[in-house]
């Protein structure tokens, strides 16, 4: 994970936590996710998801203010908008 920045990591962790404890889930779901034998693979999948989310924003049709932004800037904006929607 050394090749990715803190915002990509946060975005991947957000995805992982949402997968681990879905809406309506609870403590039991979280423990089950942490004890999963495939924890590392699942985290790598979430990192890949985060990279794909950033790539999708960059590939959006023009006018696209994010086309020349860094991966970290785009990930930060995704996190910001996600937090805003949560309230």
C-alpha positions in Angstrom: 0.0 0.0 0.0 3.1 2.2 -0.1 2.2 3.4 -3.6 -1.1 4.9 -2.6 -1.8 8.0 -0.6 -3.8 8.6 2.5 -7.0 9.6 0.7 -7.1 6.5 -1.5 -6.5 4.4 1.7 -9.4 6.2 3.5 -11.6 5.6 0.5 -10.7 1.9 0.5 -11.3 1.6 4.2 -14.6 3.3 3.9 -15.6 0.7 1.2 -14.3 -2.1 3.4 -16.2 -1.0 6.4 -19.4 -0.6 4.4 -19.0 -4.1 3.0 -18.2 -5.5 6.5 -21.1 -3.9 8.2 -23.9 -3.2 5.8 -27.0 -1.1 6.6 -28.9 -2.8 9.4 -25.8 -4.8 10.3 -24.1 -4.7 13.7 -21.2 -5.8 15.9 -21.5 -9.4 14.9 -21.0 -8.5 11.2 -17.9 -6.5 12.1 -16.4 -9.4 14.1 -17.2 -11.8 11.3 -15.4 -9.6 8.8 -12.3 -9.2 10.9 -12.0 -12.9 11.4 -12.5 -13.7 7.7 -9.6 -15.8 6.3 -9.7 -13.6 3.2 -9.3 -10.3 5.0 -6.1 -9.3 3.0 -7.7 -10.2 -0.3 -10.9 -8.2 0.5 -8.8 -5.2 1.5 -6.9 -5.4 -1.8 -10.2 -5.6 -3.6 -11.3 -2.4 -1.8 -8.1 -0.6 -2.8 -8.7 -1.6 -6.4 -12.3 -0.3 -6.1 -11.0 3.0 -4.8 -8.6 3.3 -7.7 -11.4 2.5 -10.1 -13.7 5.1 -8.5 -11.0 7.7 -9.0 -10.4 6.6 -12.6 -14.2 6.9 -13.3 -14.3 10.5 -12.0 -11.3 11.3 -14.2 -12.9 9.7 -17.3 -16.2 11.6 -16.9 -17.4 13.5 -19.9 -16.3 17.1 -20.4 -16.6 19.6 -18.9 -14.7 17.7 -16.2 -12.9 19.8 -13.6 -11.2 16.6 -12.3 -9.5 15.5 -15.5 -6.1 16.8 -14.5 -6.4 16.4 -10.7 -4.3 13.9 -8.8 -5.7 10.6 -7.6 -5.4 12.0 -4.0 -7.4 15.2 -4.9 -10.1 13.2 -6.5 -10.3 10.7 -3.6 -10.5 13.6 -1.2 -13.4 15.0 -3.1 -15.2 11.7 -3.1 -14.7 11.4 0.7 -15.9 15.0 1.2 -19.1 14.4 -0.8 -19.8 11.1 0.9 -19.5 12.8 4.3 -21.8 15.6 3.2 -24.5 13.1 2.1 -24.3 11.2 5.4 -25.2 14.5 7.1 
